[in-house]
Amino acid sequence: MEVTREDVLRCAQLAHLSLREDEIEPMREAMARMLSHAASLDELPLEAIEPMVMGLQQPLPRRADEPGSSFSQAQALANAPAQDRGMFVVPKVL
């Protein structure tokens, strides 16, 4: 599949990426290779393959949920860049 410079710039815009001029051509070539590979998968004879409904037919093994030793408050806060009254200080999110 042919990928144009405009295709690369449009994808970069959608991904909020800024590409330098010297990055556009290598990106165009890489995108063309990826799309060519994806197109080659269409040629595989998959008619006899049954679709997979679940990845695993048996449940994953689980370990027992048992309480164990933990850090003291002083140990947990020992490497904190900022703390106040026994708690971590972090920047506001909202």
Phi, psi and omega in degrees: 000137181276128177247127182264167176301321180294325177298316180296314181295323179293317178296319178297320179295316180295327180271003181057045177250146173248121181256137173285162182302322182283354179264345187292312183295313176300324178292321178297317179294319180295319179295321179296319178296317181296315180292325177295318178296316179298321179293327180293337178292336178295339183276352181290138179280094185252010183299324184274355182273128179279137180298145180272125180270317179231144179291321181235135180273344180240153181292154178288144178293142181241147176264160179293139179268090184243140178293146179225187180287152180221174179286150169282167180299320180295320179293320181295324182270358186302320183255012181292133179294331179212138178214155180211125179050044176079017180230156174289140174256123181232159178294151176296142181264322182260000000 
